[in-house]
Structure formats: structure tokens, C-alpha cells
Amino acid sequence: MLIFAPKPTKTHHISPIFRALAQKKKPILGLIIRCLATRAVTPPRSHTCTLSWKNPNGDLLDKMYVERKKGLKGEWERLNEITIEDSPAKTYSYKENVAEAGNYYYRIHGIDYNGKDLYSSEVLNAVSGTEGNEEVQWGKVVADNDEDTYNFFEYGFDEMPAVVFGAVSSKNFDTKSVNALSQISKVGDKYSYFSSHYFPWNGATADVNDYSKGTEVASYLALKPGSGTMGNLHYEGGVMKNGTSNLYLKGEVVEYKFKEPFETVPLVFVTPISTNKTFPCEARVWDVTKEGFKVVLTRQKGKESQTMVQRRATYLAIEKGTTQLENKVVIVNDTPMTFTSTNAKAINYGGWSLDNPYFLCQLQTYDRKVTSQLRTGANGPAEKMCQVRLIPDTTDPDNLINYKNPFKETVGWICIGTDKTTGVQTPETSVASDKLDIQVTNGQLVVRDASASWAKVFTLGGSLVAQGGVKSGEATFSLASLPVGVMVVKTSTGKAMKFVVRR
């Protein structure tokens, strides 16, 4: 008879699936993992993880060990030998500090009096951490199965943050994974982590649920609720509200209004929150304006006969542009795309070359009313671009996708990364009605404006860092004297241009 260990009442846990491991002997039972956040020094966050289990074999076991491997294809390593007690009711535990993000698998290895090996079922501790600051943080969910993952914020939030996901990679293409946000949780008085999991689009028994080809990756953002700035880009976000109450999305279209209109049409990302694991839903956004947007909870056509479970959702609306945040380049843009197959198409970063970028994308239109999954390439974002693919609902009669039946949708995307190139680049043609002519010659930034009397260089925050007179239509600035980052040069005629200084 199986005896299960008590379910944890504090923090989060992963309950394993138990299996018989040896004839005439009882398996080691009830392996449970608890992970408590500790203070972070550098991202990703370090943790203390506690394993708990029982050994109903008592003193029939001669040896008992805790073993761990990192990654699905990692090698098992022995962490510690556990002293065995006679009592089958004894609850054993083992604590370990985990300092790096990754997928950690644990098991208990017992050896009986005949030298036979007995093993518990495996449990997964999928850990990742964020980068950023107290208001805006970003990270990646990396997992190679459908178990819960735990993603820790570098800085805790006083209020529940907006957590939004980008598309999941497609290394295991046949497993049409959705990254489902389960809950955003507190440690003490701070919202300190969230849990999520990958699983097939409709969660049916017949769905492919195979991650044997490797880990899947999805980037995410966590932002302080309300209005704020990401670099110099204005955003609004949080848990969607109906007045002061939480708004629950269902199968009906919701027209959601921003607290204050944007100056330009923003991008909108919406991610449902749900612990339901029967089958997932995804939010679909369209008709985005300066004042608000439409959103509906979607699922496979083949699931429409089942009752729709209402869900809370978090959202992020952010204006488009290029900025700098915490020594990272942040690009927010949208790209109209025509999909004629499920093959991947590239979204370029506009000439940027970024090291280990984070890439979030969601559809901004709903021109063809067929539920569709957006996925990134098999390995996620690359240095200069990210592959994306659109996969229509296979249970919808109107799912045909080819040259005669294309899907024309606009993909909104956010890319965050460390700039790898050097010198000066002009990521946007102008921030005024007329652009300037700027060039780099012999370590000098040359600004040309035949009608100007002066030129000034500012940071995006508005701080003046250099100024000079214009002679014969030119002003020059030493690149060595300018700080690294996104700058704006302006002249007395009102012309302006953004550019980036790199070392």
C-alpha cells in the first residue's frame, strides 16, 4: 500500500508520480520538493531546496542516498548518504543550496540487504531568475517537460506585478507547447516568484507530450503594476481590472481601456493566470488603439463543447521605440507578416547584434478568426534575429494555410540584450520632422546642419553631456568623451537624431 507524504502547506512544491520499483519491496515514497527563496547576490537567484520522503522498508535497506542530475540528459551524482532509521513512519529530509538556474532532477537511491537498487520517482526543480531593476525585470523559462517551473524575481514587488510571456520555442515541434502562468506568489510581504509550466495546446490524452528533443525556452517580463517607464518607453500594466475588482476573461470579447491614453499606438501583451491543467487557453489581442484594445480568451476549436473556465490575466501595454535599460538595449516594435505555411520566418532586430537576447512576441491582430499559436525557432532568439512561425488550430476546419490561404497578422515583439557591436549606429532615422546627417570620422562624431548655430548631445533621460558651435555647417564631438548608450543630438534648427555609442 502506498503511503504518501503530507502535502506541503508552505511555499511551492512538486508532487511526483509514483511507480513500483521492485517486486516484494516497497518503493521509497512521497518524495516532495520545497524551494525557499533566499537573498540574491547576483542573478539568477540562489535557493534552498528541501527534499522530503518516507522509507516504508525500514531497516531492510542497508544504504540510502540523495542523487541529483542537472538537465534531462545530465549524469546522476550522489549528494549525500542518509542515516536509515527502523521506523517506516520516519520522514526524511535533505536541504541543498542551488546557486544556478537550470532543471534539477532529484531521486532517492536505496540499496537493500541483497544489494538490489531501489529508486524513488524523480522530481524536478526547475529554477530560473530575472535580471533588471525594482520596476522592470526579465528572464527565461527553460524546461524539458510539463512539470511546474519556479521563476524568482531579483527584486520583490510590493504589489502583484504584470508577468507576460512571449512565444515558446519549437524544438519539440509536435508538442504544441503553451507556457501557462499558474500563480504569482509571495515570500514574506513581497511577491517574489511565479510558477508556470509547459504543456500541449489542448492537454488531451491523445496530444503529443514529448520533450525528448531538448529544452523549450520562453522569455518573460515582470513589471511593477500601474504606469511606468522601461528606459524612456512609457508602459501601463498589471492584473486586468474591472473598476477595483479583478477582471475575468472568458469566451466573450472584452474592450479594455487604458487608464490614460498613449501618445502613439502601443503594443499589448496579455497572459492568462490559471492553475487549471486540463487544457490551456491563450489570450488574443486586436484592435489596439491609443485608448485601449480588444481581447478574448481562445482555445482549440475542438474544445468549444466544454465549459470555458474563466481566468484572471495580466497585461502590458508599451509604446514602440528603442531605449536602454540596465546596460541592455531594449527594442519594442511590430512587424506585419504573411504566413503561407508553418515554416519559420525571421524578425530582424533592425541592425542590432545582441548577446544572449530575450525575445517576447505576441500577435496584435486577429484578421483570420482561427485560433493560432505563435512559436519562435527551435533554439529561441539568435544574435541578430528571431525565427517565428504561426501554427493554426488543427481542429478548426478553416485551418488551411498556404499561398492561397495565408494568415496575415501583425506580430508585436520586444527584444532585450547586450549590444555586441562597436562604434555609432542610428537605430531610428529621426526624433523630429527632419533628420540630421551624422557620421563618424577618425574617432569624431560629425554632425552636419548647414543652418544651425549650435549642436548639443543629450542622454535619453534629458541630461546634457556635450555641446559645441557649428562652423561651416559642421559640429564635431570626440566619441571618447561621450558616455556609452543611446544618445540624442539636437541642433538649433530643431533637427534631432538618436544614435548609440558603444565601446
N, C-alpha and C positions, 0 to 999 in steps of 0.2 A: 504494500500500500504506500502510495506516495504521500509524504508529509511536506507541505510547503512552508517555507519560512514566512513570517508575517510580512505583510506589505509595508514598506516604509511610509511613515506619516510626515516626514520632513524632507525637504528638498526633492530632487527628482531621482528617478530610478529607472532601471531597465529590468523587466521581468523576462526571464529566459523561457524557451520552450524546452520541456524536459523530455528525455528519451531514455529508454532502458539501455544499459551499457554492458551488463554482464549477466549471464544466467546464474540463478540461485544466490545472487548477491544484490543488495540494494544499491542503486546509484547514489552518488553524492548529490544531495538535494538542495533545492531552494537557493541557488546562487543568485544573489542580488547585488547590484552595484549602486552606490550612492556617491555623488560627487559634490563636494562643498567648495565654493569659490573662496580663494584666499587672495590676499592683496597682490596685485600685479606689479611687477617691476618694469618689464618691457613686454609688448605684445608678442606672441599671444599670451593670454593669461595662464598662470600656473594654477594647479588644482590639487586638492587632496581627495583621492578616491578611496572609498571603503567598500570592500567585498564582504558579504555575509552569507553563510551557508550552514547546513547541518550534515552530519555524517551518521546515518542510521545503522551503519555497520559496526559502530563502536570499536572494540579492540580487535576485531577481525582484520582491520587494516594495520599494517606494520609501519607504513610511511604515508605522509600526506604533504603535497607541495602546492604552492600557488605558482601558476605559469602564465606568461603573457607573450603575445606577439603584436607587432605593430604592422598594420596593413593586412589585407586579405591573404597575401602571398608571403608574409613575413615568417620568420622561423620562431618556433616556440622557445622561450627561455625561462629558466627556473628562477623565480624571485626569492622564494623563502620556503623553508621546511616548517610545518606546523606541528606542534606537540599534540598528540592524539590523547583524548580522554575516553574513558569507558562509556560514559552516558550518551545514548543516541539523541537525547534532547538538547545536548550542548549546542549552542550557537557559536560558531567560529567567526572571526573577522580578521581582516588584514587591510591595512592602510598603505597607500602609496602616493607620493607626490608625483604628479605628471607635469612636466615643465614645457612640453612642446605640443603644438596642435597635431592632431592625427587621429587615426582609427585604432584604438587599442582593444584587443580581444583578450579575455581572461578565462581561465578554466582552473578547476581543482583536479589534481592528479593524485590518485591514491594507488598504493601497491598493497595487495593483500598478503596473507601468510604463505600463499603458494607462489608469490612473485608475480601474480597476474595484475595487469594495469587496469585501473578503473578511472573513468573521467566523468566530470560533470558536464552538463551542456555549456556551451560557450556564451559569454555575454559580451556585448560591445559597449565601449565607452568612446563615443565619437566626440572629439573636443576641438573646438576652434576658438579663436579670439579675434578681436577687432583692432583696427588702427583708427586714429582720428583724434578728436578732442571731446570736450564735455558736451558739445551740442550736436556734432555730426561724426558718426563712426561708420566704418565699412569693413567687410570681411567676406569670407567664402565658406560655404557649407560643402564639405568634402566627405562623401560616404560611398561605400561599396555594397550597401544592402538597404533594406527598408526599415531598419531599426531607428529609434529616436536618436537625434544628434543634439548636443548641447553647445551653445554658442555664447561665449561670455563677453560682455562689454568691457572695454578697457576702463571706461568711466561709468559708474552707475548713474541712472536717471532718477530724479525725484518723482516725475510723473511717467506714466506708461508711454514709451517712445513710439514713433511710427517706424515699424520694421517692414520694409518692402523687399521683395525678391526680384531678381532677374530670371531669365530663362535658364533651364537646366541644360547641361551639355548632353551630347548624344553618343557617347562611347558605346553604350548598350542600346543600340537604336531600336530594337524590337520591344524593349521595355520602355514604354512611353511615359517616362517619369514626370511626376509633378512634385514640386517641393512644397510641402504642406506645412504652414506655420501652426504649431499646436498651441503654444501659450507663451506669454512674456511674463517672467516671474521675478520675485523679489528675493534678495538675501538681506535680511535686516530691513532697513527702511528704504532701500534703493532697489529699483528694477535693474537686475544685474546680469540676466541671461535670458535667452529664449530657447525653446525646444522646437524641433521641426523633424520631418522625415520625408524621404523619397518613397513614392510608391506608384504603381501603374495607374494610368489615367482613370479607369473606372473601378479598379480594385476587385473585379470579378475573379472567380476561381480560375476561369479559363485564360485570363490575361497572362502574358509572358512576364515573369518576375525574376529575371536573370541578370545578375551584375558581374558575371564571371569575366567579362572583358575589361574590367577595371573600374576605377572610381569615377563617379559623376561629380561635377562641380557646378555650383550656382553662387553668384555674388549677391550680396545684400547690403542695404543701407539701414542704419538706425539713427533716427534724428529726434532731437528734443521737440516735443509737440508744440503746436502753435505756429507763429510766424518767425522766420529767422533768415539767416544768410548762409550759404555754402560758398565760401570765398566771398565774392561780391554778387553772387546769384541769389535772388530772393526766392524763398520757398515757403510753403504752408503745408503742414502735415499733422498727423496724429490718428487717433481712433475716430472713425467716422461717427458723427453725432447727428441726432435729430433734436435740435434745441440743446438741452442739457443732458438728454438721455442718449444711450448708445443706439446707433442705427444698425438694424439687422438687415442684411441683404438676403433676398430670396430670388425667385424666378421673375419678379417684376422689375421693370426698368425704374431706376431711381435717378432723378435730376438733382445733382448735388451742387450747392452754391458755395463759393469761397467766402471766407469772412470778409475779405476785401478784394476787389478786382485786381488782376495783374495788369501791368502796363503793356505787356505783349502776351500772346497765347502761350501758356506754359506746356510742359509735358506733365502727364499724370500717370502715376503708378498706383495700383490698388492690389493689396494682398489680403485674402480672407484669413480669419483666425478660426481654427476648429480642431478639436481633439477627435472628431469623427474619423474612423479609419475604414468605414465601409466602402466609400468611394469618394474621390476628391472633387472639388469644384474649383473653377478659376474665374476671376473677375474679368470682364471685358469692358473696356472704356472706349467711348467715341463721342463725337460732337463736343470736343474740347474748345472752350472759348475763354476769353479773359475773365468771365464771371463764374464759370463752373463747367460741369461735364455730366455726361450720362454714363451710367454703369449698370451692369446686370451680372448676376451670378450664373455662370454657364456650366454645363456638364455634357456628357455624351448624349446624343440623341437616343441611344438605346436604353438610357436610364430615365427617360421622361415619365414612365409609368410609375416610378417610385416617388414617394413624398420627398420634396425638397427640404433639406434641413437648413434652417436659417443660420446665418453666420455673421458675427461681427467682422469688421475689416479695418485695416489701417491704410492710409493713403499718403502720397507725397505729390504735391504739385510744385514744379520748379521751373523757373524761366530758363530759356536756352542761352548758351554762350560758353566761353572758355574762361577759366579762372584758375587760381592757385590756392591750395589749402594744405597746410602742414607739409610743405615741400613736395606736394603732389600736384600734378596737372589734372584738372577736372574739366571734362568736355561733356556738355549736355546738348543733344541735338536730336533731330528726327530725320528719317530717310524714307521717302516713298519707294516702295518696292513692288515688283511684279513677280509672283511666284508661278511658274508653269510646271513644277514638279516638286518632289520633296528633297531634291538636291540642294546643297548649301549654296548660299550667295554671300558675298563679302560686304561688310560695312567697314569702310576705311575711317581712320581717326583724323582725317584732314591733314596728313603730312606729319603727324606726330609719331615718334618712335618711343614707346613706353615699356619700361621694365616691369614684368610681372603685373600686368594691369588687371583691374577689377572691371567687369563689364556687366551692366544690367540692361535688359531690354524687355519692353512690353509693347503690345500692339496699341495704337492710338486711334484706330478706325475699326469699323465693323461693317464694311461695304457689302460683303457677301455673308449673309446670315447663316454661316456654318461654323459651329464651334471648332476652333483651330488651336493647335499647340505650337508655340514658338519655341524652338530649341537652338542652342548655339552648337558650334562644331564639336567634334569628338573630344578635343582637348581643351575646350573653352577658348578664351581670348588669346590672340597672339600679339606680337610686339607692335604691329602696325595696323592690324585689322582684326575683326572677329567674324567668323563664318556664322550665318544664321540660316535656319530652314523652317519652313512652315509645314505642319503636318495636319491636314484636315481630319475631321472626325470620321473614322472608318465605319461608324454605324449610321451615318447620315446618307440618305440616298443621293444628296447633292454634293457628295464629297469629291467628285471627279476633278482632277487638277492636271491640266495640260495646256498647250498653246491656245487651244480654242476655248478653254475654260479656266482662265488664270484667276489667281487670287491677287487682287491689287489692294494692298494695305500699307499704311504708314507705320514704320517701326520707330518708336521712341527709345533712345538709348543714353546711358550715362557711362562714361569711361573714366577711371581714376588710375593713375600710375605715375611712376617716377620717370622723368624725362631722360632719355639716353643720349640725345644728340647735343651738339655744342654750337655756340655762335648765336645768331639772331634769327628769329623766324617771325613772320607776321601772320598769326593764325586767323585773323579776321581782317577784311580789306579796310574797314573804317569804323570809327565810332562817331562820325559826324557826316555831314552831307557830302563833303569832298575828302578824298583820301590824300595823304601825303606821299611823297616819294622819299623813301628811306633806303639807304644802302650801307654796307659795311666795307670799309677800305682801310687796310693797314692798322687794324685794331681800333678804328674810329667809327662811330655811328654818324653817318652823314644824313642830315635832314634837309630836304630841298623844298623851299616855298618862296617863289620869286617876289611875292607881295608882302611877306612877313617882315617884322622888325625884331622879333624875338621868338625863341623856342624854349619850352620847358618840358621836363620829364617828371612824371608822377608815378607812384605806385597805384595799384588798383584801389587801394584804400584812400587815395587822395593826397598822400604825403609827397611834397616836392623833394626830389632827390638831385636835380641838376637843372641849370638854366643857362642860357647864353644868347648873345646877339646873333642876328642873321646878317651876314655880309655876302654881297654878290649872290644873294639867293640861297645861301647855304649856312647851316649851323652844324658844328661838329662837337661830339662828346666822346670822351675816352671810355671804351667798354669796360676797362679795368676799374673805373670809378663808379660804375653803376651796379646796384645790387642784383643778385640772381632772382629771376621771377618774371611775372607778367607786368609790363610797364605800359604807360600811355604817354606819347609825346604829343604836345599841342603847340600850335603857333598862334601868333597874334591875330591871324586872319580867321581863326575859328576852326581850322582844319585839325584833325587828330587821327592818330593811328595807334592801335595796340601792337606791341611786339614783345618778344620774350628773350631775356638774357640768360645764357647758360654758361657754365664753366666746364 
